[in-house]
Amino acid sequence: MRETQSQHKNVRVYGEKVNLLWQKNKLDAAIRLEEFWNELSQQLNFSRLCTYTMDNLDPGVYEGSLERICKCHSHLIPTENYALLENVVQKATNDLLGRDLTDAIGKLALSRPSTTQMPPAQATLLFLSEKLPLSARKILSRVQREYALAAAG
């Protein structure tokens, strides 16, 4: 790494192994590898890009794994179409919880301390899954349907 840095101004590392571990249901090993990269980044200057193949609308990823992964990263990019995700999450949350509660939840989700930057809709889904898990499952179910319909049409 030091040799590469001596030859190039900006070094980027792609973390492919963490996804392979994730796919084999070895989340603890993936997190440990993430922590290793974070420790190394304290000694060397580089940018790290990681990709996890997961469905951010799957209720199962909100049972702790997504939050653990987020703690190891500065940014979360959950989808290619932020605007569509934002619209669908807003609509589903409004329909199930009402506009006033949706607005309050959105503000709370964005105000909580986090080391990971993410789109507001994703922050809302994480917040709901932690604070209102039953409502979160209903909202995720509706978001999955609406997102698929909107993406197809």
N, C-alpha and C positions, 0 to 999 in steps of 0.2 A: 504494500500500500504506500509506504514512504517513497519508494522508487517511482511509482506511478505519479504521486503528488509532485515529485521533483520535475517531472516531465510535462505535467498538465496542470493548468491553473485550477480548473474545477473538476473534481472527481465525483462521480456518481456511482453508487453501488445499488444493484438490483437484488432484492431479497426474495429469491425464488424458493429457497428451501423451506421457509416458514409456511408457505402455502402447501407444499408437499406434506409437511407434518400435520397441518390442519386437516387436509383431505384424509389422512390416516387416523383421524380422531386423537392426535397426540398434541392437544392444546398446550399442556404444561411444557412440553419440549419446544414448541413453537415460541411460547412466551419466554422461555429461558434464552433461546437464540436471539430473540428481539432484545432482551436485556443485555446480552453480550454485545450486540451492535451498538446499543446506546452507550455502554461503558466505553467501547472503542471510540465512539464519536467524541468523547470527552478528551481523548488524547490526540486524535487526528481529525483534520477538517475534511469532511465529505458529506455529500447529500445521499440519503438512503431512500429508495423507492421500494415499497413492498406491495404485493398484490395478493389478496385472499379471494379465492373463488367461493363466494357465499351469496345467498339471497338475503339482502337486507330487509326484505319483507317477510321472511320466515320467522315466526314467533320463537322457534328454537334458538336462534342466534342471540336472542335477548335474555336468555337464561344465564347470563354471566360472561359468555365467551366474547361477545362483541365489546363489552365494556372493558374486559381485560386486554383485548387487542388495542383498543383506543388508548389505553394508558401508556402504551409503548410508542405512540406516534403523535406527531404534531398536527396532522391533517387526516381527515376521513373524506374520501370521495366515493359516495355510495352508489352513484348512478351517472350515466352520461347526461341525463336530462333533469337537471335540478328543478327547472320550472315546472315540469310535469309532476315530479315528486311533490313539490311544494303545493301545487294545486290539488292533487289527489288527497294528500294528508289533511290539508285544510278542510276540504269538503267532507271527508269521512268523519273527521273530528267534530266539525260543526253539526253534521247530521246526527251523530250519536250523543254528543255532550252539550250541544247548544253553543251559540256564538260567544256568549260572555265567558263561559268556562274555557272554551277553546282559546280565546284571547289571553286569559289569565295563565293557562298552561303554557302557551307559547312564550309569554314573558318570563315565566319561572324557568322554563327549559333553557332559555338563552342567558338568564342571569346566574345560573349556577356555575361555580368554578369548574373549569375543565382545561386540561392541557392540550386537548385535541380540538382543532377548529373543524367545524362541519356545517353543512347547510342547516338552516333553521328547522326544516321538516325532519331531518334525521335527529337533531337534538330533541325535538318534540317526541319522536318515537322512543328514544332512549329514556326520556323522562317518564313518559307514560308507562313504559314497561317496568320501571322501577317503582313508581308511586301508585299506579292504578293498573296492576297487571291484568285484571279481568277485562277492563275497558280496552286496554292496549291490544289484547287478542282480538276483540271484536273489530277494533279500528284497523288492525293489520289485515284481517280477513277482507274487510271492505276495500282497503287500499290495494290489496293484491288484485282483486277483481277489476277495480276501476283503472288501475295502472295498466293491466294487460289489455283492457278494452281500448284505452286511449292510445297506447303504444301501437296497437294493431291497426287502428283506424286513422 
